[in-house]
């Protein structure tokens, strides 16, 4: 059996064990509770991390880009749960700054609205890995549970396409969607920019760069976003290893994404470093307690609030980075995703009131 298939088999077993084992067994087998910065790791998450460590999974910073991409495409569907029912899924391409861009349009089932609110979604993966396929199940879930259409963008990845290629693609995707919205059955006044991790970074940057558009994004939905590529916040030290995303892994991603370390200061790379955040759409910012990116996500929410932007920040203090792809394996992740969906539905309902 090829090494990749062995790894996938081991990770599949880990996910199934973490999902199905009684919590009383988990609490025994996972060992003493893990506590960092006054937060206690979810027990089932701790057990999943233990099983993944025992599987011999290589740290991402030791992999080739091709192997890392193959692993995430194989790994994410094992943890994401059953496909949520949606009404329609359409793959197509649109014009991008450097050629055609793939997108995937999801429509909810049973909707009677003439024009749907829509999430323009950018996947995570450190600007280097991740794909429409890896994120298919989370996107189905978000579409089904929010009642929104969802447009997932297959933006260009590093190192083949360095910063700011992903940002340029995001701007192009939003402008295309805004122009074509009515023909697609989408409300051009209710386009949410959202994403997780690197995708949250892209969404945050896009929200700022698009604020002067005739119809800017109506909301920004940021799930454990990367907001400062300096990577020097306290949580980068306290959560540097042992919680799936590591400080070393983030630096591996940054090394592929940026051409020069001085680009860290560019607000298109580090939205926390923008001089002016006034006038941005309302923001929902979600962070995880056991995540190197925790503190920069909190700091960005604070900056938005200080600039007069309506901002709701929620920390899921027992979870790790990447939980939005773990609904099928971790009950705490499933609850967190339900909360994020409820938050988005509530804020969309408030628009125009």
BELNORNOR-V586215 format. One record per residue. N is the residue number from 1. PSI is psi in degrees with one decimal (NA if undefined). D_LAST is the distance of its C-alpha to the last C-alpha in Angstrom with 2 decimals. Layout:
# BELNORNOR-V586215
n,psi,d_last
N,PSI,D_LAST
N,PSI,D_LAST
This chain:
# BELNORNOR-V586215
n,psi,d_last
1,131.1,58.76
2,154.0,57.08
3,-41.5,55.62
4,-39.6,52.07
5,-36.8,52.50
6,-46.3,53.98
7,-42.3,51.03
8,-40.4,48.61
9,-43.9,50.62
10,-43.0,50.67
11,-34.4,46.95
12,-41.6,46.33
13,-40.2,48.50
14,-45.4,46.73
15,-43.9,43.34
16,-40.4,44.74
17,-44.4,46.53
18,-35.1,43.52
19,-42.3,41.48
20,-20.9,44.13
21,136.4,46.24
22,143.0,45.77
23,-29.1,44.03
24,-37.1,47.17
25,-42.1,49.20
26,-45.2,46.67
27,-28.6,46.83
28,-48.8,50.62
29,-30.5,50.95
30,-17.5,48.29
31,-174.4,50.09
32,148.1,48.96
33,143.0,45.25
34,127.1,44.19
35,131.9,42.49
36,131.1,41.22
37,37.5,39.50
38,7.1,39.07
39,145.4,37.39
40,127.1,39.15
41,136.8,39.09
42,132.3,38.10
43,-41.5,41.47
44,-34.7,40.98
45,-41.4,39.80
46,-40.7,42.93
47,-41.3,45.07
48,-44.2,43.59
49,-38.4,44.31
50,-46.0,47.82
51,-39.3,48.48
52,-39.4,47.26
53,-39.0,49.55
54,-19.7,52.44
55,-11.4,51.84
56,18.5,53.11
57,125.6,49.93
58,143.9,50.61
59,141.6,48.35
60,-31.9,46.29
61,-9.6,47.78
62,-3.2,51.18
63,160.2,50.16
64,159.4,50.30
65,-41.6,47.03
66,-43.5,48.09
67,-39.9,48.82
68,-40.1,45.57
69,-42.9,43.62
70,-38.1,45.68
71,-46.1,45.18
72,-35.1,41.39
73,-32.3,41.30
74,-35.5,43.64
75,-44.6,42.25
76,-44.1,38.50
77,-21.6,38.82
78,-23.9,41.11
79,-11.6,38.45
80,-6.8,35.27
81,-170.7,35.93
82,151.4,35.97
83,128.3,34.08
84,143.8,30.75
85,126.4,30.64
86,164.5,28.73
87,-34.3,28.98
88,144.0,30.35
89,125.6,31.54
90,126.6,32.67
91,136.8,34.58
92,177.9,34.93
93,153.8,35.55
94,165.9,33.85
95,130.1,35.25
96,177.0,35.16
97,-23.3,36.61
98,29.9,39.93
99,-166.7,40.15
100,141.4,38.34
101,134.7,35.66
102,140.1,35.26
103,161.3,31.89
104,120.2,31.13
105,123.3,28.31
106,135.8,27.24
107,139.1,25.38
108,154.6,24.39
109,145.7,26.54
110,13.1,25.61
111,146.2,22.31
112,-1.2,21.64
113,139.4,18.69
114,-42.2,19.95
115,119.3,18.18
116,143.2,17.68
117,152.7,15.75
118,141.0,18.71
119,118.6,20.24
120,108.1,22.83
121,132.7,25.15
122,121.9,28.07
123,160.2,30.66
124,-177.5,32.51
125,23.0,36.23
126,29.4,36.95
127,9.0,36.61
128,-35.2,39.97
129,-178.1,39.68
130,157.1,37.23
131,170.2,36.59
132,-37.0,34.63
133,-43.9,37.18
134,-34.9,36.94
135,11.7,33.16
136,-45.6,33.13
137,-45.4,32.68
138,-39.0,29.79
139,-40.5,28.02
140,-44.7,28.70
141,-48.4,27.29
142,-39.7,24.04
143,-50.2,23.62
144,-40.9,24.62
145,-26.3,22.57
146,-22.2,19.22
147,7.7,19.36
148,152.4,18.99
149,158.3,21.76
150,131.0,23.55
151,109.2,25.76
152,134.0,28.38
153,126.9,30.27
154,69.1,33.99
155,159.9,34.09
156,141.9,37.54
157,151.1,39.11
158,159.8,41.47
159,-3.3,44.33
160,-33.6,44.90
161,100.6,41.84
162,167.1,41.31
163,135.5,38.35
164,35.1,36.31
165,-44.8,36.79
166,-38.4,34.02
167,-44.5,31.55
168,-40.2,32.74
169,-38.8,32.28
170,-43.2,28.70
171,-44.3,27.81
172,-41.0,29.70
173,-42.2,28.02
174,-45.8,24.49
175,-37.8,25.60
176,-47.4,27.37
177,-39.9,24.46
178,-41.0,22.11
179,-35.5,24.88
180,2.8,25.75
181,-54.5,22.38
182,-40.4,22.27
183,-25.8,25.91
184,0.4,25.32
185,29.0,22.56
186,140.8,19.98
187,113.1,16.63
188,-17.1,17.44
189,-4.6,13.89
190,61.4,13.56
191,118.3,16.83
192,133.2,17.22
193,128.7,20.45
194,165.2,22.19
195,171.4,25.65
196,142.4,28.06
197,-117.9,30.75
198,-34.8,31.96
199,-33.8,29.13
200,-37.9,26.69
201,-48.8,28.63
202,-43.4,28.32
203,-41.4,24.55
204,-43.7,24.15
205,-44.5,26.50
206,-41.4,24.91
207,-38.7,21.43
208,-44.5,23.22
209,-20.5,25.45
210,6.2,22.76
211,-19.5,20.33
212,3.8,21.84
213,153.6,21.54
214,-40.1,20.02
215,91.9,17.52
216,170.6,17.74
217,145.8,16.89
218,-26.5,13.26
219,158.3,14.54
220,131.0,18.05
221,97.4,19.56
222,114.2,22.85
223,115.9,25.43
224,62.4,28.36
225,148.1,28.28
226,120.2,31.37
227,-11.0,30.38
228,106.8,33.80
229,3.2,36.85
230,-29.2,39.17
231,50.5,38.96
232,19.7,40.18
233,160.6,37.69
234,-37.8,39.22
235,-18.8,37.90
236,-22.7,39.78
237,-49.5,42.88
238,-27.1,42.12
239,33.2,40.74
240,-26.0,43.00
241,156.3,44.74
242,-4.1,44.87
243,39.9,41.24
244,-69.8,41.33
245,128.2,39.79
246,164.6,42.27
247,-40.2,42.59
248,-39.4,45.45
249,-41.8,43.40
250,-38.7,40.60
251,-31.5,43.28
252,-44.8,44.74
253,-48.8,41.43
254,-40.5,41.08
255,-32.6,44.66
256,-33.7,43.96
257,-46.3,40.69
258,145.2,41.73
259,-26.1,44.74
260,138.2,45.30
261,-24.3,44.26
262,-17.0,43.25
263,-11.9,40.28
264,-34.1,38.71
265,-11.8,37.70
266,126.2,35.82
267,-16.0,32.06
268,-17.7,31.84
269,-39.8,33.89
270,86.9,32.65
271,-23.4,29.00
272,-22.4,29.55
273,5.3,31.97
274,141.2,29.60
275,-33.9,29.95
276,116.8,26.38
277,10.5,23.25
278,150.8,20.86
279,11.1,18.07
280,158.9,17.85
281,156.5,14.93
282,148.8,13.78
283,138.3,16.77
284,116.9,17.98
285,123.4,21.69
286,134.7,24.20
287,165.4,27.82
288,142.0,31.00
289,-32.9,33.42
290,66.9,36.55
291,127.9,35.66
292,-27.7,37.17
293,2.0,33.74
294,-51.5,32.15
295,-34.2,32.44
296,-30.8,31.34
297,-43.3,28.12
298,-43.4,27.55
299,-37.6,28.58
300,-40.5,26.13
301,-40.9,23.20
302,-41.4,24.62
303,-42.1,24.98
304,-47.0,21.40
305,-43.1,20.25
306,-26.7,22.91
307,3.6,21.66
308,11.6,18.23
309,129.8,16.56
310,119.8,14.24
311,131.7,16.86
312,121.7,17.70
313,134.2,21.42
314,124.5,23.34
315,126.8,27.10
316,92.6,28.94
317,-11.5,32.01
318,3.1,34.60
319,168.3,33.99
320,165.0,35.40
321,138.9,34.22
322,4.0,33.75
323,-19.8,32.49
324,-12.9,29.93
325,14.6,33.03
326,22.4,34.70
327,-36.7,32.86
328,-18.3,36.08
329,-28.0,38.27
330,119.1,36.36
331,-36.7,34.55
332,-35.1,32.80
333,-40.5,31.52
334,-42.6,30.27
335,-40.8,28.35
336,-41.6,26.88
337,-36.9,25.77
338,-41.8,24.15
339,-40.7,22.22
340,-41.0,21.16
341,-43.6,19.98
342,-40.1,18.01
343,-43.2,16.35
344,-43.9,15.43
345,-41.4,14.14
346,-46.6,11.90
347,-36.2,10.49
348,-37.2,10.13
349,-25.2,8.23
350,-16.0,5.56
351,133.3,5.55
352,-2.5,3.79
353,NA,0.00
